[in-house]
Amino acid sequence: MHAGISVSEMDHTADKVFEHCPRCGSTEFPAIRRDLFVCKSCGFHYHINAAAASGVLFYDGAGRVLFTLRAREPAKGKLGLPGGFVDLGETAEDGLRREIREEIGIESGELNYIGSYPNAYPYKGLTYRTLDLFFEAKWESQQVAIDLDEVDGLVWEDPFTLDSDRIAFDSMRQALSRWKSLHPR
Ligand SMILES: [Zn+2]
């Protein structure tokens, strides 16, 4: 079973948080769908789109996958994957290389796309909807330099015996399932 997001996190979706039209300030700014607000005063439309994020499954010759220990909420203490939000104008690959450099201090080699999965990311009172694009990469021995603001440490895990409840997000669980289907034992 996937843990999903909790009821309290669902309370922080945009339709519970956005109270005013960002153009005219009217409070007549209802969500007419879960992903669309329309201002009754000025007609402004605001769409909630998924933000793009990317993540990597580094794997070694023994078939283990590298996880980060998350240093921050959401999902502090759980297993994550290197990666993060893609900046405006950036490719998923460039965003991922930048995040890998920032989080664990290495230059990544070839990144191979394996699939995309939606996710919910609660952060400071608002639950962001993301589309997470995952890549795999063969680990080449390098000296890591961890950003301790983001990552408490790195751990290698056997994806075939790992308890999936330890993984931070649904999208990562699905990416790991995809990775296992590509590397059957
Ligand atoms: Zn308005």
Residues whose N, C-alpha, C, O or C-beta is under 5 A from the ligand:
A	BS01	ZN	C21 R23 C24 G25 S26 C39 S41 C42 G43 F44
